[in-house]
């Protein structure tokens, strides 16, 4: 955050524009974070589905 503030001051950006710039930056940061989280969640669901399928097939073989 401090770096963004210093960048804005260096570029002589108004306080209002500075807040908007910081807000957009944080918004992008959150989007990237949630994309990573959803990818991890997707991989977990895929693995759980795969494991359940293997268990189901193994049980079918024993019957």
mmCIF file of the N, C-alpha and C atoms, coordinates in Angstrom:
data_MODEL
# 
_entry.id   MODEL 
# 
loop_
_atom_site.group_PDB 
_atom_site.id 
_atom_site.type_symbol 
_atom_site.label_atom_id 
_atom_site.label_alt_id 
_atom_site.label_comp_id 
_atom_site.label_asym_id 
_atom_site.label_entity_id 
_atom_site.label_seq_id 
_atom_site.pdbx_PDB_ins_code 
_atom_site.Cartn_x 
_atom_site.Cartn_y 
_atom_site.Cartn_z 
_atom_site.occupancy 
_atom_site.B_iso_or_equiv 
_atom_site.pdbx_formal_charge 
_atom_site.auth_seq_id 
_atom_site.auth_comp_id 
_atom_site.auth_asym_id 
_atom_site.auth_atom_id 
_atom_site.pdbx_PDB_model_num 
ATOM 1   N N  . UNK A 1 1  ? 0.818   -1.187  0.000   1.00 0.00 ? 1  UNK A N  1 
ATOM 2   C CA . UNK A 1 1  ? 0.000   0.000   0.000   1.00 0.00 ? 1  UNK A CA 1 
ATOM 3   C C  . UNK A 1 1  ? 0.865   1.254   0.000   1.00 0.00 ? 1  UNK A C  1 
ATOM 4   N N  . UNK A 1 2  ? 1.897   1.258   0.844   1.00 0.00 ? 2  UNK A N  1 
ATOM 5   C CA . UNK A 1 2  ? 2.767   2.418   0.944   1.00 0.00 ? 2  UNK A CA 1 
ATOM 6   C C  . UNK A 1 2  ? 3.471   2.676   -0.381  1.00 0.00 ? 2  UNK A C  1 
ATOM 7   N N  . UNK A 1 3  ? 3.880   1.612   -1.040  1.00 0.00 ? 3  UNK A N  1 
ATOM 8   C CA . UNK A 1 3  ? 4.555   1.765   -2.335  1.00 0.00 ? 3  UNK A CA 1 
ATOM 9   C C  . UNK A 1 3  ? 3.620   2.418   -3.332  1.00 0.00 ? 3  UNK A C  1 
ATOM 10  N N  . UNK A 1 4  ? 2.357   1.984   -3.363  1.00 0.00 ? 4  UNK A N  1 
ATOM 11  C CA . UNK A 1 4  ? 1.374   2.587   -4.269  1.00 0.00 ? 4  UNK A CA 1 
ATOM 12  C C  . UNK A 1 4  ? 1.201   4.071   -3.955  1.00 0.00 ? 4  UNK A C  1 
ATOM 13  N N  . UNK A 1 5  ? 1.171   4.424   -2.673  1.00 0.00 ? 5  UNK A N  1 
ATOM 14  C CA . UNK A 1 5  ? 1.031   5.824   -2.280  1.00 0.00 ? 5  UNK A CA 1 
ATOM 15  C C  . UNK A 1 5  ? 2.223   6.633   -2.774  1.00 0.00 ? 5  UNK A C  1 
ATOM 16  N N  . UNK A 1 6  ? 3.416   6.102   -2.601  1.00 0.00 ? 6  UNK A N  1 
ATOM 17  C CA . UNK A 1 6  ? 4.614   6.808   -3.056  1.00 0.00 ? 6  UNK A CA 1 
ATOM 18  C C  . UNK A 1 6  ? 4.632   6.934   -4.574  1.00 0.00 ? 6  UNK A C  1 
ATOM 19  N N  . UNK A 1 7  ? 4.180   5.894   -5.281  1.00 0.00 ? 7  UNK A N  1 
ATOM 20  C CA . UNK A 1 7  ? 4.116   5.973   -6.745  1.00 0.00 ? 7  UNK A CA 1 
ATOM 21  C C  . UNK A 1 7  ? 3.178   7.090   -7.168  1.00 0.00 ? 7  UNK A C  1 
ATOM 22  N N  . UNK A 1 8  ? 2.029   7.184   -6.509  1.00 0.00 ? 8  UNK A N  1 
ATOM 23  C CA . UNK A 1 8  ? 1.054   8.210   -6.847  1.00 0.00 ? 8  UNK A CA 1 
ATOM 24  C C  . UNK A 1 8  ? 1.606   9.607   -6.570  1.00 0.00 ? 8  UNK A C  1 
ATOM 25  N N  . UNK A 1 9  ? 2.293   9.766   -5.449  1.00 0.00 ? 9  UNK A N  1 
ATOM 26  C CA . UNK A 1 9  ? 2.867   11.073  -5.123  1.00 0.00 ? 9  UNK A CA 1 
ATOM 27  C C  . UNK A 1 9  ? 3.941   11.448  -6.137  1.00 0.00 ? 9  UNK A C  1 
ATOM 28  N N  . UNK A 1 10 ? 4.730   10.470  -6.541  1.00 0.00 ? 10 UNK A N  1 
ATOM 29  C CA . UNK A 1 10 ? 5.782   10.719  -7.522  1.00 0.00 ? 10 UNK A CA 1 
ATOM 30  C C  . UNK A 1 10 ? 5.183   11.166  -8.854  1.00 0.00 ? 10 UNK A C  1 
ATOM 31  N N  . UNK A 1 11 ? 4.018   10.629  -9.201  1.00 0.00 ? 11 UNK A N  1 
ATOM 32  C CA . UNK A 1 11 ? 3.382   10.963  -10.478 1.00 0.00 ? 11 UNK A CA 1 
ATOM 33  C C  . UNK A 1 11 ? 2.454   12.169  -10.353 1.00 0.00 ? 11 UNK A C  1 
ATOM 34  N N  . UNK A 1 12 ? 2.422   12.809  -9.173  1.00 0.00 ? 12 UNK A N  1 
ATOM 35  C CA . UNK A 1 12 ? 1.568   13.970  -8.918  1.00 0.00 ? 12 UNK A CA 1 
ATOM 36  C C  . UNK A 1 12 ? 0.092   13.684  -9.199  1.00 0.00 ? 12 UNK A C  1 
ATOM 37  N N  . UNK A 1 13 ? -0.398  12.591  -8.681  1.00 0.00 ? 13 UNK A N  1 
ATOM 38  C CA . UNK A 1 13 ? -1.797  12.217  -8.852  1.00 0.00 ? 13 UNK A CA 1 
ATOM 39  C C  . UNK A 1 13 ? -2.584  12.746  -7.658  1.00 0.00 ? 13 UNK A C  1 
ATOM 40  N N  . UNK A 1 14 ? -3.797  13.247  -7.936  1.00 0.00 ? 14 UNK A N  1 
ATOM 41  C CA . UNK A 1 14 ? -4.632  13.790  -6.862  1.00 0.00 ? 14 UNK A CA 1 
ATOM 42  C C  . UNK A 1 14 ? -4.997  12.703  -5.856  1.00 0.00 ? 14 UNK A C  1 
ATOM 43  N N  . UNK A 1 15 ? -5.417  13.138  -4.687  1.00 0.00 ? 15 UNK A N  1 
ATOM 44  C CA . UNK A 1 15 ? -5.774  12.200  -3.608  1.00 0.00 ? 15 UNK A CA 1 
ATOM 45  C C  . UNK A 1 15 ? -6.926  11.286  -4.042  1.00 0.00 ? 15 UNK A C  1 
ATOM 46  N N  . UNK A 1 16 ? -7.912  11.848  -4.723  1.00 0.00 ? 16 UNK A N  1 
ATOM 47  C CA . UNK A 1 16 ? -9.066  11.070  -5.178  1.00 0.00 ? 16 UNK A CA 1 
ATOM 48  C C  . UNK A 1 16 ? -8.622  10.003  -6.180  1.00 0.00 ? 16 UNK A C  1 
ATOM 49  N N  . UNK A 1 17 ? -7.795  10.394  -7.123  1.00 0.00 ? 17 UNK A N  1 
ATOM 50  C CA . UNK A 1 17 ? -7.293  9.445   -8.120  1.00 0.00 ? 17 UNK A CA 1 
ATOM 51  C C  . UNK A 1 17 ? -6.394  8.407   -7.458  1.00 0.00 ? 17 UNK A C  1 
ATOM 52  N N  . UNK A 1 18 ? -5.664  8.836   -6.444  1.00 0.00 ? 18 UNK A N  1 
ATOM 53  C CA . UNK A 1 18 ? -4.772  7.930   -5.713  1.00 0.00 ? 18 UNK A CA 1 
ATOM 54  C C  . UNK A 1 18 ? -5.588  6.833   -5.025  1.00 0.00 ? 18 UNK A C  1 
ATOM 55  N N  . UNK A 1 19 ? -6.694  7.214   -4.384  1.00 0.00 ? 19 UNK A N  1 
ATOM 56  C CA . UNK A 1 19 ? -7.547  6.228   -3.714  1.00 0.00 ? 19 UNK A CA 1 
ATOM 57  C C  . UNK A 1 19 ? -8.142  5.253   -4.728  1.00 0.00 ? 19 UNK A C  1 
ATOM 58  N N  . UNK A 1 20 ? -8.554  5.776   -5.868  1.00 0.00 ? 20 UNK A N  1 
ATOM 59  C CA . UNK A 1 20 ? -9.122  4.917   -6.909  1.00 0.00 ? 20 UNK A CA 1 
ATOM 60  C C  . UNK A 1 20 ? -8.062  3.938   -7.412  1.00 0.00 ? 20 UNK A C  1 
ATOM 61  N N  . UNK A 1 21 ? -6.860  4.424   -7.611  1.00 0.00 ? 21 UNK A N  1 
ATOM 62  C CA . UNK A 1 21 ? -5.746  3.591   -8.073  1.00 0.00 ? 21 UNK A CA 1 
ATOM 63  C C  . UNK A 1 21 ? -5.462  2.471   -7.075  1.00 0.00 ? 21 UNK A C  1 
ATOM 64  N N  . UNK A 1 22 ? -5.411  2.816   -5.783  1.00 0.00 ? 22 UNK A N  1 
ATOM 65  C CA . UNK A 1 22 ? -5.154  1.823   -4.740  1.00 0.00 ? 22 UNK A CA 1 
ATOM 66  C C  . UNK A 1 22 ? -6.298  0.818   -4.650  1.00 0.00 ? 22 UNK A C  1 
ATOM 67  N N  . UNK A 1 23 ? -7.515  1.309   -4.790  1.00 0.00 ? 23 UNK A N  1 
ATOM 68  C CA . UNK A 1 23 ? -8.683  0.436   -4.731  1.00 0.00 ? 23 UNK A CA 1 
ATOM 69  C C  . UNK A 1 23 ? -8.658  -0.578  -5.874  1.00 0.00 ? 23 UNK A C  1 
ATOM 70  N N  . UNK A 1 24 ? -8.345  -0.122  -7.073  1.00 0.00 ? 24 UNK A N  1 
ATOM 71  C CA . UNK A 1 24 ? -8.265  -1.017  -8.229  1.00 0.00 ? 24 UNK A CA 1 
ATOM 72  C C  . UNK A 1 24 ? -7.140  -2.035  -8.051  1.00 0.00 ? 24 UNK A C  1 
ATOM 73  N N  . UNK A 1 25 ? -6.027  -1.583  -7.495  1.00 0.00 ? 25 UNK A N  1 
ATOM 74  C CA . UNK A 1 25 ? -4.899  -2.486  -7.253  1.00 0.00 ? 25 UNK A CA 1 
ATOM 75  C C  . UNK A 1 25 ? -5.297  -3.597  -6.279  1.00 0.00 ? 25 UNK A C  1 
ATOM 76  N N  . UNK A 1 26 ? -5.954  -3.227  -5.175  1.00 0.00 ? 26 UNK A N  1 
ATOM 77  C CA . UNK A 1 26 ? -6.379  -4.220  -4.184  1.00 0.00 ? 26 UNK A CA 1 
ATOM 78  C C  . UNK A 1 26 ? -7.428  -5.162  -4.775  1.00 0.00 ? 26 UNK A C  1 
ATOM 79  N N  . UNK A 1 27 ? -8.309  -4.612  -5.609  1.00 0.00 ? 27 UNK A N  1 
ATOM 80  C CA . UNK A 1 27 ? -9.329  -5.439  -6.260  1.00 0.00 ? 27 UNK A CA 1 
ATOM 81  C C  . UNK A 1 27 ? -8.658  -6.507  -7.123  1.00 0.00 ? 27 UNK A C  1 
ATOM 82  N N  . UNK A 1 28 ? -7.659  -6.120  -7.897  1.00 0.00 ? 28 UNK A N  1 
ATOM 83  C CA . UNK A 1 28 ? -6.931  -7.077  -8.739  1.00 0.00 ? 28 UNK A CA 1 
ATOM 84  C C  . UNK A 1 28 ? -6.223  -8.123  -7.883  1.00 0.00 ? 28 UNK A C  1 
ATOM 85  N N  . UNK A 1 29 ? -5.660  -7.690  -6.757  1.00 0.00 ? 29 UNK A N  1 
ATOM 86  C CA . UNK A 1 29 ? -4.979  -8.615  -5.853  1.00 0.00 ? 29 UNK A CA 1 
ATOM 87  C C  . UNK A 1 29 ? -5.950  -9.666  -5.317  1.00 0.00 ? 29 UNK A C  1 
ATOM 88  N N  . UNK A 1 30 ? -7.156  -9.226  -4.948  1.00 0.00 ? 30 UNK A N  1 
ATOM 89  C CA . UNK A 1 30 ? -8.165  -10.152 -4.440  1.00 0.00 ? 30 UNK A CA 1 
ATOM 90  C C  . UNK A 1 30 ? -8.621  -11.114 -5.528  1.00 0.00 ? 30 UNK A C  1 
ATOM 91  N N  . UNK A 1 31 ? -8.780  -10.634 -6.747  1.00 0.00 ? 31 UNK A N  1 
ATOM 92  C CA . UNK A 1 31 ? -9.189  -11.504 -7.854  1.00 0.00 ? 31 UNK A CA 1 
ATOM 93  C C  . UNK A 1 31 ? -8.155  -12.610 -8.048  1.00 0.00 ? 31 UNK A C  1 
ATOM 94  N N  . UNK A 1 32 ? -6.885  -12.241 -8.050  1.00 0.00 ? 32 UNK A N  1 
ATOM 95  C CA . UNK A 1 32 ? -5.815  -13.236 -8.222  1.00 0.00 ? 32 UNK A CA 1 
ATOM 96  C C  . UNK A 1 32 ? -5.844  -14.244 -7.077  1.00 0.00 ? 32 UNK A C  1 
ATOM 97  N N  . UNK A 1 33 ? -6.054  -13.755 -5.854  1.00 0.00 ? 33 UNK A N  1 
ATOM 98  C CA . UNK A 1 33 ? -6.109  -14.647 -4.689  1.00 0.00 ? 33 UNK A CA 1 
ATOM 99  C C  . UNK A 1 33 ? -7.256  -15.649 -4.835  1.00 0.00 ? 33 UNK A C  1 
ATOM 100 N N  . UNK A 1 34 ? -8.438  -15.164 -5.212  1.00 0.00 ? 34 UNK A N  1 
ATOM 101 C CA . UNK A 1 34 ? -9.591  -16.060 -5.319  1.00 0.00 ? 34 UNK A CA 1 
ATOM 102 C C  . UNK A 1 34 ? -9.453  -17.020 -6.487  1.00 0.00 ? 34 UNK A C  1 
ATOM 103 N N  . UNK A 1 35 ? -8.771  -16.598 -7.559  1.00 0.00 ? 35 UNK A N  1 
ATOM 104 C CA . UNK A 1 35 ? -8.526  -17.517 -8.671  1.00 0.00 ? 35 UNK A CA 1 
ATOM 105 C C  . UNK A 1 35 ? -7.639  -18.669 -8.210  1.00 0.00 ? 35 UNK A C  1 
ATOM 106 N N  . UNK A 1 36 ? -6.624  -18.356 -7.413  1.00 0.00 ? 36 UNK A N  1 
ATOM 107 C CA . UNK A 1 36 ? -5.746  -19.408 -6.877  1.00 0.00 ? 36 UNK A CA 1 
ATOM 108 C C  . UNK A 1 36 ? -6.529  -20.338 -5.961  1.00 0.00 ? 36 UNK A C  1 
ATOM 109 N N  . UNK A 1 37 ? -7.371  -19.755 -5.091  1.00 0.00 ? 37 UNK A N  1 
ATOM 110 C CA . UNK A 1 37 ? -8.170  -20.562 -4.163  1.00 0.00 ? 37 UNK A CA 1 
ATOM 111 C C  . UNK A 1 37 ? -9.131  -21.471 -4.916  1.00 0.00 ? 37 UNK A C  1 
ATOM 112 N N  . UNK A 1 38 ? -9.790  -20.942 -5.943  1.00 0.00 ? 38 UNK A N  1 
ATOM 113 C CA . UNK A 1 38 ? -10.761 -21.759 -6.670  1.00 0.00 ? 38 UNK A CA 1 
ATOM 114 C C  . UNK A 1 38 ? -10.056 -22.865 -7.448  1.00 0.00 ? 38 UNK A C  1 
ATOM 115 N N  . UNK A 1 39 ? -8.847  -22.588 -7.932  1.00 0.00 ? 39 UNK A N  1 
ATOM 116 C CA . UNK A 1 39 ? -8.087  -23.631 -8.628  1.00 0.00 ? 39 UNK A CA 1 
ATOM 117 C C  . UNK A 1 39 ? -7.752  -24.759 -7.654  1.00 0.00 ? 39 UNK A C  1 
ATOM 118 N N  . UNK A 1 40 ? -7.308  -24.400 -6.452  1.00 0.00 ? 40 UNK A N  1 
ATOM 119 C CA . UNK A 1 40 ? -6.980  -25.395 -5.434  1.00 0.00 ? 40 UNK A CA 1 
ATOM 120 C C  . UNK A 1 40 ? -8.220  -26.196 -5.052  1.00 0.00 ? 40 UNK A C  1 
ATOM 121 N N  . UNK A 1 41 ? -9.337  -25.514 -4.879  1.00 0.00 ? 41 UNK A N  1 
ATOM 122 C CA . UNK A 1 41 ? -10.587 -26.192 -4.535  1.00 0.00 ? 41 UNK A CA 1 
ATOM 123 C C  . UNK A 1 41 ? -11.007 -27.136 -5.657  1.00 0.00 ? 41 UNK A C  1 
ATOM 124 N N  . UNK A 1 42 ? -10.876 -26.677 -6.896  1.00 0.00 ? 42 UNK A N  1 
ATOM 125 C CA . UNK A 1 42 ? -11.213 -27.522 -8.037  1.00 0.00 ? 42 UNK A CA 1 
ATOM 126 C C  . UNK A 1 42 ? -10.362 -28.777 -8.076  1.00 0.00 ? 42 UNK A C  1 
ATOM 127 N N  . UNK A 1 43 ? -9.075  -28.627 -7.800  1.00 0.00 ? 43 UNK A N  1 
ATOM 128 C CA . UNK A 1 43 ? -8.185  -29.786 -7.790  1.00 0.00 ? 43 UNK A CA 1 
ATOM 129 C C  . UNK A 1 43 ? -8.569  -30.745 -6.665  1.00 0.00 ? 43 UNK A C  1 
ATOM 130 N N  . UNK A 1 44 ? -8.962  -30.214 -5.516  1.00 0.00 ? 44 UNK A N  1 
ATOM 131 C CA . UNK A 1 44 ? -9.377  -31.062 -4.393  1.00 0.00 ? 44 UNK A CA 1 
ATOM 132 C C  . UNK A 1 44 ? -10.635 -31.842 -4.743  1.00 0.00 ? 44 UNK A C  1 
ATOM 133 N N  . UNK A 1 45 ? -11.582 -31.185 -5.391  1.00 0.00 ? 45 UNK A N  1 
ATOM 134 C CA . UNK A 1 45 ? -12.822 -31.857 -5.785  1.00 0.00 ? 45 UNK A CA 1 
ATOM 135 C C  . UNK A 1 45 ? -12.530 -32.935 -6.818  1.00 0.00 ? 45 UNK A C  1 
ATOM 136 N N  . UNK A 1 46 ? -11.662 -32.620 -7.781  1.00 0.00 ? 46 UNK A N  1 
ATOM 137 C CA . UNK A 1 46 ? -11.293 -33.617 -8.792  1.00 0.00 ? 46 UNK A CA 1 
ATOM 138 C C  . UNK A 1 46 ? -10.645 -34.830 -8.135  1.00 0.00 ? 46 UNK A C  1 
ATOM 139 N N  . UNK A 1 47 ? -9.755  -34.603 -7.192  1.00 0.00 ? 47 UNK A N  1 
ATOM 140 C CA . UNK A 1 47 ? -9.084  -35.709 -6.513  1.00 0.00 ? 47 UNK A CA 1 
ATOM 141 C C  . UNK A 1 47 ? -10.083 -36.547 -5.717  1.00 0.00 ? 47 UNK A C  1 
ATOM 142 N N  . UNK A 1 48 ? -10.984 -35.875 -5.004  1.00 0.00 ? 48 UNK A N  1 
ATOM 143 C CA . UNK A 1 48 ? -11.983 -36.598 -4.207  1.00 0.00 ? 48 UNK A CA 1 
ATOM 144 C C  . UNK A 1 48 ? -12.882 -37.439 -5.114  1.00 0.00 ? 48 UNK A C  1 
ATOM 145 N N  . UNK A 1 49 ? -13.271 -36.889 -6.249  1.00 0.00 ? 49 UNK A N  1 
ATOM 146 C CA . UNK A 1 49 ? -14.100 -37.632 -7.201  1.00 0.00 ? 49 UNK A CA 1 
ATOM 147 C C  . UNK A 1 49 ? -13.347 -38.844 -7.724  1.00 0.00 ? 49 UNK A C  1 
ATOM 148 N N  . UNK A 1 50 ? -12.086 -38.640 -8.056  1.00 0.00 ? 50 UNK A N  1 
ATOM 149 C CA . UNK A 1 50 ? -11.246 -39.729 -8.555  1.00 0.00 ? 50 UNK A CA 1 
ATOM 150 C C  . UNK A 1 50 ? -11.111 -40.835 -7.503  1.00 0.00 ? 50 UNK A C  1 
ATOM 151 N N  . UNK A 1 51 ? -10.826 -40.438 -6.263  1.00 0.00 ? 51 UNK A N  1 
ATOM 152 C CA . UNK A 1 51 ? -10.657 -41.418 -5.180  1.00 0.00 ? 51 UNK A CA 1 
ATOM 153 C C  . UNK A 1 51 ? -11.957 -42.180 -4.932  1.00 0.00 ? 51 UNK A C  1 
ATOM 154 N N  . UNK A 1 52 ? -13.072 -41.472 -4.942  1.00 0.00 ? 52 UNK A N  1 
ATOM 155 C CA . UNK A 1 52 ? -14.369 -42.116 -4.727  1.00 0.00 ? 52 UNK A CA 1 
ATOM 156 C C  . UNK A 1 52 ? -14.656 -43.106 -5.856  1.00 0.00 ? 52 UNK A C  1 
ATOM 157 N N  . UNK A 1 53 ? -14.341 -42.727 -7.082  1.00 0.00 ? 53 UNK A N  1 
ATOM 158 C CA . UNK A 1 53 ? -14.550 -43.620 -8.225  1.00 0.00 ? 53 UNK A CA 1 
ATOM 159 C C  . UNK A 1 53 ? -13.709 -44.881 -8.084  1.00 0.00 ? 53 UNK A C  1 
ATOM 160 N N  . UNK A 1 54 ? -12.460 -44.730 -7.681  1.00 0.00 ? 54 UNK A N  1 
ATOM 161 C CA . UNK A 1 54 ? -11.604 -45.905 -7.479  1.00 0.00 ? 54 UNK A CA 1 
ATOM 162 C C  . UNK A 1 54 ? -12.168 -46.832 -6.403  1.00 0.00 ? 54 UNK A C  1 
ATOM 163 N N  . UNK A 1 55 ? -12.619 -46.249 -5.302  1.00 0.00 ? 55 UNK A N  1 
ATOM 164 C CA . UNK A 1 55 ? -13.206 -47.063 -4.235  1.00 0.00 ? 55 UNK A CA 1 
ATOM 165 C C  . UNK A 1 55 ? -14.467 -47.780 -4.715  1.00 0.00 ? 55 UNK A C  1 
ATOM 166 N N  . UNK A 1 56 ? -15.280 -47.071 -5.476  1.00 0.00 ? 56 UNK A N  1 
ATOM 167 C CA . UNK A 1 56 ? -16.507 -47.657 -6.006  1.00 0.00 ? 56 UNK A CA 1 
ATOM 168 C C  . UNK A 1 56 ? -16.185 -48.830 -6.930  1.00 0.00 ? 56 UNK A C  1 
ATOM 169 N N  . UNK A 1 57 ? -15.207 -48.639 -7.826  1.00 0.00 ? 57 UNK A N  1 
ATOM 170 C CA . UNK A 1 57 ? -14.830 -49.707 -8.757  1.00 0.00 ? 57 UNK A CA 1 
ATOM 171 C C  . UNK A 1 57 ? -14.235 -50.899 -8.012  1.00 0.00 ? 57 UNK A C  1 
ATOM 172 N N  . UNK A 1 58 ? -13.442 -50.610 -6.994  1.00 0.00 ? 58 UNK A N  1 
ATOM 173 C CA . UNK A 1 58 ? -12.847 -51.698 -6.215  1.00 0.00 ? 58 UNK A CA 1 
ATOM 174 C C  . UNK A 1 58 ? -13.941 -52.500 -5.511  1.00 0.00 ? 58 UNK A C  1 
ATOM 175 N N  . UNK A 1 59 ? -14.936 -51.808 -4.987  1.00 0.00 ? 59 UNK A N  1 
ATOM 176 C CA . UNK A 1 59 ? -16.039 -52.484 -4.307  1.00 0.00 ? 59 UNK A CA 1 
ATOM 177 C C  . UNK A 1 59 ? -16.831 -53.335 -5.307  1.00 0.00 ? 59 UNK A C  1 
ATOM 178 N N  . UNK A 1 60 ? -17.014 -52.831 -6.517  1.00 0.00 ? 60 UNK A N  1 
ATOM 179 C CA . UNK A 1 60 ? -17.744 -53.576 -7.550  1.00 0.00 ? 60 UNK A CA 1 
ATOM 180 C C  . UNK A 1 60 ? -17.021 -54.875 -7.888  1.00 0.00 ? 60 UNK A C  1 
ATOM 181 N N  . UNK A 1 61 ? -15.704 -54.826 -7.892  1.00 0.00 ? 61 UNK A N  1 
ATOM 182 C CA . UNK A 1 61 ? -14.911 -56.024 -8.204  1.00 0.00 ? 61 UNK A CA 1 
ATOM 183 C C  . UNK A 1 61 ? -15.069 -57.086 -7.125  1.00 0.00 ? 61 UNK A C  1 
ATOM 184 N N  . UNK A 1 62 ? -15.197 -56.664 -5.874  1.00 0.00 ? 62 UNK A N  1 
ATOM 185 C CA . UNK A 1 62 ? -15.282 -57.631 -4.774  1.00 0.00 ? 62 UNK A CA 1 
ATOM 186 C C  . UNK A 1 62 ? -16.652 -58.279 -4.670  1.00 0.00 ? 62 UNK A C  1 
ATOM 187 N N  . UNK A 1 63 ? -17.661 -57.650 -5.260  1.00 0.00 ? 63 UNK A N  1 
ATOM 188 C CA . UNK A 1 63 ? -19.011 -58.234 -5.184  1.00 0.00 ? 63 UNK A CA 1 
ATOM 189 C C  . UNK A 1 63 ? -19.147 -59.340 -6.135  1.00 0.00 ? 63 UNK A C  1 
# 
